[in-house]
Amino acid sequence: MDRAKDQFVVNPGVPLRGTTAVPGDKSLSHRAVLLGALAAGVSQVRGWLAAGDTEASLRAIQALGVPVERHSRNELTIHGGKLSPAAGALDLLNAGTGIRLLAGIMAGQPFGSVLDGSEQLRRRPMKRILAPLQMMGADIHSVENHAPLMIRPAELHGIQYDMPVASAQVKSAVLLAGLFAKGATTITQPGPARDHTERMLSAMGADLSVEGDTVVLNPGNVLQPVDMIVPGDISSAAFLIAAALLVPGSDITLTGINLNETRTGLLDVLLAMNADITITETGLEAGEPVGTIRVRHSVLKGTDVGGDKVVRMIDEFPILMVAALGAEGTTIVREAEELRVKETDRLAVMTAELRKLGAEITETKDGFVITGPQDLMAGVVDGHDDHRIAMSMAVAGLVAEGRTTVLDARCAGDSFPGFAETLVSLGADVRVSEM
């Protein structure tokens, strides 16, 4: 990739105003194509997120012989029911969700497979899924607990698995393997984690029950196809929400947003920080609550974040760091060490990049401490091929004095295609530069 291309050039001072939607939920879009491939029949998916990570999952199921009709960029017809051996390794690019969920599916197939990805993906830990899958009898091996993953046919059996940490990807990998296992698979999680897989499996007719923090899947039921509209991604909406809160005079409304309570931790934290946010639930899509979020510029207050809220907003901490710089008082984040094994070490990278704009941040082993409000000065920062870093730094540029350039910003398209254009539609002074 030419790092000089697709830079965000950001100027501050212009209020954000208007109504917009955001791209479809990334987590649901991964699951729609992976579970649609397993369903016995034809699934219709509209509002699907066409982004780098989800496209990788889509190409993987196509490589496994699943026919997919593409009626538009965001509308798919998936002819599921049978997987076939791929001609080569399945390339998941940067998609951590894609490779981990697909590992669970492929562990139960009667043919072998290899799951691989980019150099960035190869740095991400896989032991967390390898251990429970091997407990189920899966013949799955890796290169020092990292991709590529080599999988051979094996007889799987259900297990009772107590998850050491709450993780939707681990839970999902085990549940998907459980579809092909003999006997029940029982998972107990230490706290809340995203439940999109459970919701979608239940909607497709799986014999699945949830009681408290325990999920039980009994194999045998044939998955039925879905007809779904993917709601807007709250993790993408988070960048627009933070921008509107921080830029004086802003007043925006976001429509069709997924309000699943396992994903709305950031909203709870921002409300505790005195954010002027109004949430209106409007219905259900694909078993997920959907609604409208209105956000107006606010004088934020510092807060403490830890415990269950961390899992419910794990993808939103980079943009919370930006919001905390504009808040009065001290914001302390604890128990967020998971951020160190995302696309990048997001604690270290965000701290380093924001310091380039003059921010004072204390990075800790499992979080950070920020005392504000702080005045940022424009500069040149780097997205590090991490979509959430690039978009967070663009929002920081909206409140920095002078023109900020975000290098390596193309990666924003991994989850939010048209991010810069959406900001522009709301009035922000942002452009994509190719130098």
Backbone hydrogen bonds, N-H to C=O, Kabsch-Sander energy under -0.5 kcal/mol:
donor,donor_aa,acceptor,acceptor_aa,energy
3,R,1,M,-0.9
5,K,2,D,-2.0
7,Q,433,S,-2.6
8,F,406,V,-2.0
9,V,7,Q,-0.5
9,V,431,R,-2.8
10,V,8,F,-0.6
10,V,404,T,-3.2
11,N,429,D,-2.6
13,G,398,L,-1.1
17,R,15,P,-0.5
17,R,426,L,-2.7
18,G,251,D,-1.5
20,T,253,T,-2.4
22,V,255,T,-0.5
25,D,231,P,-2.9
29,S,25,D,-2.2
30,H,26,K,-2.3
31,R,27,S,-1.9
32,A,28,L,-2.6
33,V,29,S,-1.5
34,L,30,H,-2.1
35,L,31,R,-2.8
36,G,31,R,-0.5
36,G,32,A,-1.5
37,A,33,V,-1.5
38,L,34,L,-0.7
38,L,35,L,-0.5
39,A,35,L,-1.4
40,A,223,L,-2.8
41,G,39,A,-1.6
43,S,41,G,-0.6
43,S,78,I,-2.7
44,Q,226,V,-2.5
45,V,76,L,-2.6
46,R,228,M,-2.7
47,G,74,N,-0.7
48,W,74,N,-2.3
50,A,48,W,-0.7
51,A,49,L,-1.2
52,G,413,G,-1.3
53,D,414,D,-0.9
55,E,51,A,-2.9
56,A,52,G,-1.3
57,S,53,D,-1.4
58,L,54,T,-2.3
59,R,55,E,-2.7
60,A,56,A,-1.7
61,I,57,S,-1.9
62,Q,58,L,-1.9
63,A,59,R,-2.4
64,L,60,A,-1.1
65,G,62,Q,-1.8
66,V,61,I,-2.2
69,E,77,T,-2.9
71,H,69,E,-0.7
71,H,75,E,-1.8
72,S,75,E,-1.2
75,E,72,S,-0.8
76,L,45,V,-2.9
77,T,69,E,-2.4
78,I,43,S,-2.7
79,H,67,P,-2.7
79,H,77,T,-0.5
80,G,41,G,-2.2
80,G,78,I,-1.1
81,G,37,A,-2.4
84,S,64,L,-3.1
90,L,114,V,-3.2
91,D,89,A,-0.6
92,L,90,L,-0.8
92,L,116,D,-3.3
95,A,92,L,-2.8
96,G,94,N,-1.2
99,I,95,A,-2.2
100,R,96,G,-2.0
101,L,97,T,-2.5
102,L,98,G,-2.2
103,A,99,I,-1.6
104,G,100,R,-1.2
105,I,101,L,-1.6
106,M,102,L,-3.1
107,A,103,A,-1.7
108,G,105,I,-1.3
109,Q,106,M,-1.5
113,S,151,I,-2.4
115,L,149,L,-2.5
116,D,90,L,-3.1
118,S,93,L,-2.6
122,R,118,S,-2.3
123,R,119,E,-0.7
123,R,120,Q,-1.0
124,R,121,L,-1.5
126,M,145,N,-2.6
127,K,145,N,-0.6
129,I,126,M,-1.5
130,L,126,M,-2.3
131,A,127,K,-2.5
133,L,129,I,-1.9
134,Q,130,L,-2.7
135,M,131,A,-1.8
136,M,132,P,-1.2
137,G,134,Q,-1.5
138,A,133,L,-2.4
139,D,152,R,-0.7
140,I,138,A,-1.2
141,H,150,M,-2.7
143,V,146,H,-2.3
143,V,148,P,-0.6
144,E,142,S,-0.9
146,H,143,V,-0.7
149,L,115,L,-2.9
150,M,141,H,-3.2
151,I,113,S,-2.9
151,I,149,L,-0.5
152,R,139,D,-2.6
156,L,154,A,-0.6
157,H,136,M,-2.1
158,G,182,K,-2.9
161,Y,159,I,-0.6
161,Y,186,T,-3.4
162,D,160,Q,-0.5
163,M,161,Y,-0.8
163,M,188,T,-2.6
171,K,167,S,-2.3
172,S,168,A,-2.5
173,A,169,Q,-2.3
174,V,170,V,-2.2
175,L,171,K,-2.4
176,L,172,S,-2.8
177,A,173,A,-1.9
178,G,174,V,-2.1
179,L,175,L,-0.9
179,L,176,L,-0.6
180,F,177,A,-1.8
181,A,178,G,-1.1
182,K,156,L,-1.8
183,G,181,A,-0.6
185,T,217,L,-2.7
186,T,159,I,-3.2
186,T,184,A,-0.5
187,I,215,V,-2.9
188,T,161,Y,-2.7
189,Q,187,I,-0.5
189,Q,213,D,-2.6
199,R,195,D,-2.3
200,M,196,H,-2.6
201,L,197,T,-2.9
202,S,198,E,-2.4
203,A,199,R,-2.2
204,M,200,M,-1.4
205,G,202,S,-1.6
206,A,201,L,-2.5
207,D,218,N,-0.7
208,L,206,A,-1.5
209,S,216,V,-2.4
211,E,214,T,-2.7
214,T,211,E,-1.9
215,V,187,I,-2.9
216,V,209,S,-2.7
217,L,185,T,-2.8
218,N,207,D,-2.8
221,N,218,N,-0.5
224,Q,204,M,-3.1
228,M,44,Q,-2.6
230,V,46,R,-3.1
230,V,228,M,-0.5
232,G,256,G,-3.6
233,D,23,P,-2.4
234,I,232,G,-0.5
236,S,233,D,-0.5
237,A,233,D,-2.4
238,A,234,I,-1.5
239,F,236,S,-1.1
240,L,236,S,-0.8
241,I,237,A,-2.6
242,A,238,A,-2.5
243,A,239,F,-2.0
244,A,240,L,-2.4
245,L,241,I,-2.1
246,L,242,A,-1.9
247,V,243,A,-2.4
250,S,247,V,-1.6
251,D,16,L,-2.8
252,I,295,V,-2.6
253,T,18,G,-2.2
254,L,293,I,-3.1
255,T,20,T,-1.9
257,I,291,G,-2.8
258,N,232,G,-3.0
259,L,289,P,-3.4
263,R,260,N,-2.5
264,T,260,N,-0.5
265,G,312,R,-1.7
268,D,264,T,-1.7
269,V,265,G,-2.3
270,L,266,L,-3.0
271,L,267,L,-2.4
272,A,268,D,-1.9
273,M,269,V,-0.9
274,N,271,L,-1.6
275,A,270,L,-2.2
276,D,296,R,-0.7
277,I,275,A,-1.4
278,T,294,R,-2.5
280,T,292,T,-2.8
282,T,290,V,-3.0
283,G,290,V,-1.5
285,E,288,E,-2.5
288,E,285,E,-2.3
290,V,283,G,-2.8
291,G,257,I,-2.0
292,T,280,T,-2.8
293,I,254,L,-2.6
294,R,278,T,-2.8
295,V,252,I,-3.0
296,R,276,D,-2.2
297,H,250,S,-2.2
298,S,245,L,-1.9
300,L,298,S,-1.0
301,K,273,M,-2.3
302,G,328,E,-3.0
305,V,332,I,-3.0
309,K,306,G,-1.0
310,V,307,G,-1.5
311,V,307,G,-0.6
312,R,308,D,-1.3
313,M,310,V,-1.2
314,I,311,V,-0.9
316,E,313,M,-1.8
317,F,314,I,-0.6
320,L,316,E,-1.9
321,M,317,F,-2.1
322,V,318,P,-1.1
323,A,319,I,-2.2
324,A,320,L,-3.0
325,L,321,M,-1.3
326,G,322,V,-0.7
326,G,323,A,-1.1
327,A,324,A,-1.2
328,E,300,L,-2.9
329,G,372,G,-2.1
331,T,370,I,-3.3
332,I,303,T,-2.2
333,V,368,F,-2.7
334,R,305,V,-2.7
336,A,366,D,-3.1
339,L,336,A,-2.0
340,R,337,E,-2.1
341,V,338,E,-1.8
342,K,339,L,-0.9
342,K,344,T,-1.1
346,R,339,L,-2.4
346,R,344,T,-1.5
349,V,345,D,-2.9
350,M,346,R,-2.0
351,T,347,L,-1.7
352,A,348,A,-2.3
353,E,349,V,-2.6
354,L,350,M,-2.6
355,R,351,T,-1.7
356,K,352,A,-0.9
356,K,353,E,-0.6
357,L,354,L,-1.2
358,G,355,R,-1.8
359,A,354,L,-2.0
361,I,359,A,-0.6
362,T,369,V,-2.6
363,E,361,I,-0.7
364,T,367,G,-2.3
367,G,364,T,-0.6
368,F,333,V,-0.9
369,V,362,T,-2.2
370,I,331,T,-2.4
372,G,329,G,-2.7
374,Q,325,L,-2.9
376,L,374,Q,-0.5
376,L,399,V,-0.6
377,M,357,L,-2.9
378,A,401,E,-2.4
381,V,379,G,-0.5
381,V,405,T,-2.9
383,G,407,L,-2.1
386,D,383,G,-1.9
389,I,386,D,-0.7
390,A,386,D,-2.5
391,M,387,H,-2.2
392,S,388,R,-1.6
393,M,389,I,-2.4
394,A,390,A,-1.5
395,V,391,M,-1.9
396,A,392,S,-2.2
397,G,393,M,-1.8
398,L,394,A,-0.9
398,L,395,V,-0.9
399,V,395,V,-0.5
399,V,396,A,-1.4
400,A,397,G,-0.6
401,E,376,L,-2.5
402,G,400,A,-0.8
404,T,10,V,-2.7
404,T,402,G,-0.5
405,T,379,G,-2.2
406,V,8,F,-3.1
407,L,381,V,-3.2
407,L,405,T,-0.7
408,D,3,R,-1.1
409,A,6,D,-1.1
412,A,409,A,-2.0
413,G,410,R,-2.0
414,D,411,C,-2.7
415,S,412,A,-1.5
416,F,412,A,-2.7
419,F,416,F,-1.4
422,T,418,G,-2.4
423,L,419,F,-2.1
424,V,420,A,-2.3
425,S,421,E,-2.2
426,L,422,T,-1.0
426,L,423,L,-0.7
427,G,424,V,-1.9
428,A,423,L,-2.3
429,D,11,N,-0.6
430,V,428,A,-1.2
431,R,9,V,-1.9
433,S,7,Q,-2.8
433,S,431,R,-0.6
435,M,4,A,-1.6
435,M,433,S,-0.6
